[in-house]
């Protein structure tokens, strides 16, 4: 039951990265449940574009999946690149500790090369190059990226939104 980790971010109030851990045995079920939430005409769930009522429905489904999310808070950094690099370094160290099989980051073409260079270096430094596969994917290619997308958005919004996802947030790491 190797964990898979799905990662997305928000830059709304400084950089926050959310990493959702889903164990292998739960992935097929989780994908089915998330796909059920995609409306006709939608290619994916993009949380900030959803209506408020629907956001609540999506959160309820995501909470029931059993995913565990860690928030990497890099809001103290002025540079988005520095903040992102700090998050990815911490993320790789954590992923190595749990012996994850796969790391999936939502694809952002503007950061892909820098991410791949950093991941290549950090995965080897952590000694997990033979065990960990990492990919950049679009959210319409991997529906489980909806989990960190929603949690990152809610965490950045704060207040009641943060409270709704708090049960699945297992750690908040300031990097």
C-alpha positions as CSV (number, residue, x, y, z in Angstrom):
1,X,0.0,0.0,0.0
2,X,2.4,2.6,-1.2
3,X,1.2,6.2,-0.9
4,X,0.8,8.5,-3.9
5,X,1.0,12.2,-3.4
6,X,-0.9,14.8,-5.4
7,X,0.3,18.4,-5.3
8,X,-1.2,21.8,-6.2
9,X,-0.7,25.3,-5.0
10,X,-2.3,28.7,-4.6
11,X,-0.6,32.1,-4.8
12,X,-3.6,34.1,-3.6
13,X,-2.0,35.4,-0.4
14,X,1.6,34.2,-0.9
15,X,2.5,30.7,-1.9
16,X,0.8,27.7,-0.2
17,X,1.4,24.2,-1.5
18,X,-1.0,21.4,-0.6
19,X,0.1,17.8,-0.9
20,X,-2.6,15.1,-0.6
21,X,-1.6,11.6,0.2
22,X,-3.8,8.7,-1.1
23,X,-2.7,5.1,-0.5
24,X,-2.6,2.9,-3.6
25,X,-5.6,0.7,-2.5
26,X,-7.8,3.8,-2.3
27,X,-6.8,5.5,-5.6
28,X,-9.4,3.8,-7.9
29,X,-12.2,4.5,-5.5
30,X,-11.1,8.1,-5.0
31,X,-10.9,8.7,-8.8
32,X,-14.4,7.3,-9.3
33,X,-15.8,9.6,-6.6
34,X,-14.0,12.7,-7.9
35,X,-15.1,12.0,-11.5
36,X,-18.7,11.8,-10.3
37,X,-18.3,15.4,-9.2
38,X,-17.3,16.7,-12.6
39,X,-20.3,18.3,-14.2
40,X,-21.3,17.8,-17.9
41,X,-19.2,20.2,-20.0
42,X,-16.4,20.4,-17.3
43,X,-13.1,18.8,-18.0
44,X,-12.1,19.0,-14.3
45,X,-12.9,20.5,-11.0
46,X,-11.3,23.9,-10.6
47,X,-12.3,24.9,-7.1
48,X,-12.1,28.7,-7.4
49,X,-14.5,28.6,-10.3
50,X,-17.2,26.6,-8.5
51,X,-20.3,28.1,-7.0
52,X,-20.3,28.3,-3.2
53,X,-22.9,25.6,-2.7
54,X,-21.1,23.3,-5.0
55,X,-17.8,23.9,-3.2
56,X,-19.4,22.6,0.0
57,X,-20.5,19.5,-1.9
58,X,-17.1,18.9,-3.3
59,X,-15.5,19.3,0.1
60,X,-17.8,16.7,1.6
61,X,-16.8,14.2,-1.0
62,X,-13.1,15.0,-0.6
63,X,-13.3,14.6,3.1
64,X,-14.9,11.1,2.8
65,X,-12.0,9.9,0.6
66,X,-9.6,9.4,3.4
67,X,-6.8,11.5,1.9
68,X,-4.4,13.3,4.2
69,X,-3.1,16.7,3.3
70,X,0.0,18.6,4.3
71,X,0.1,22.3,3.7
72,X,3.5,23.8,3.0
73,X,3.3,27.5,3.9
74,X,5.8,29.6,2.1
75,X,4.0,32.9,2.5
76,X,7.0,34.5,4.2
77,X,8.9,34.5,0.9
78,X,8.7,37.5,-1.4
79,X,9.9,35.5,-4.4
80,X,7.5,32.9,-5.8
81,X,10.4,30.9,-7.2
82,X,12.2,30.8,-3.8
83,X,9.0,29.9,-2.1
84,X,8.2,27.1,-4.5
85,X,11.7,25.7,-4.3
86,X,11.5,25.7,-0.5
87,X,8.2,23.9,-0.6
88,X,9.4,21.3,-3.1
89,X,12.6,20.6,-1.0
90,X,10.4,20.0,2.1
91,X,7.9,18.0,0.1
92,X,10.5,15.6,-1.3
93,X,12.0,15.0,2.2
94,X,8.5,14.2,3.5
95,X,7.6,12.0,0.5
96,X,10.9,10.1,1.0
97,X,10.0,9.5,4.7
98,X,6.7,7.8,3.8
99,X,8.2,5.8,0.9
100,X,5.7,7.2,-1.6
101,X,5.6,5.5,-5.0
102,X,4.5,8.5,-7.0
103,X,4.5,12.3,-6.8
104,X,2.1,14.1,-9.1
105,X,2.4,17.9,-9.4
106,X,-0.1,20.0,-11.3
107,X,1.6,21.1,-14.5
108,X,2.5,24.7,-14.8
109,X,4.5,25.2,-18.0
110,X,6.3,28.2,-16.5
111,X,7.8,26.1,-13.6
112,X,8.2,22.7,-15.3
113,X,11.9,22.8,-16.1
114,X,13.0,24.3,-12.8
115,X,10.8,21.8,-10.9
116,X,12.2,18.9,-12.8
117,X,15.8,20.0,-12.1
118,X,15.1,20.5,-8.4
119,X,13.2,17.2,-8.1
120,X,15.9,15.3,-9.9
121,X,18.5,16.7,-7.4
122,X,16.4,16.3,-4.3
123,X,15.0,12.8,-5.0
124,X,18.6,11.6,-5.5
125,X,19.8,13.4,-2.3
126,X,16.9,11.7,-0.4
127,X,18.0,8.3,-1.7
128,X,14.6,7.4,-3.3
129,X,15.4,7.7,-7.0
130,X,14.8,4.0,-7.5
131,X,11.4,4.1,-5.6
132,X,9.8,7.4,-6.4
133,X,8.3,8.3,-9.8
134,X,7.4,12.0,-10.3
135,X,5.3,13.6,-12.9
136,X,3.7,16.9,-13.9
137,X,0.2,16.5,-15.1
138,X,-2.7,18.7,-16.0
139,X,-5.7,18.5,-13.7
140,X,-7.9,17.1,-16.5
141,X,-5.4,14.3,-16.9
142,X,-5.3,13.4,-13.2
143,X,-8.6,14.1,-11.4
144,X,-7.1,13.6,-7.9
145,X,-5.3,16.9,-8.3
146,X,-8.8,18.3,-7.3
147,X,-8.0,17.4,-3.7
148,X,-5.0,19.7,-3.2
149,X,-6.6,22.3,-5.5
150,X,-9.6,22.5,-3.2
151,X,-7.6,22.3,0.1
152,X,-5.1,24.9,-1.0
153,X,-7.9,27.3,-2.0
154,X,-9.8,26.8,1.3
155,X,-6.7,27.1,3.4
156,X,-5.8,30.4,1.7
157,X,-9.3,31.8,2.1
158,X,-9.2,31.0,5.8
159,X,-12.2,31.3,8.2
160,X,-15.1,28.9,7.5
161,X,-13.4,27.5,4.4
162,X,-10.3,26.5,6.3
163,X,-12.5,24.9,9.0
164,X,-14.2,22.7,6.4
165,X,-11.0,21.2,5.2
166,X,-9.2,21.1,8.6
167,X,-10.3,17.4,9.3
168,X,-8.1,16.2,6.3
169,X,-5.2,18.6,6.9
170,X,-2.7,16.6,9.0
171,X,0.1,19.0,9.1
172,X,1.0,22.6,8.3
173,X,4.7,23.2,7.7
174,X,6.1,26.6,7.5
175,X,9.1,26.5,5.1
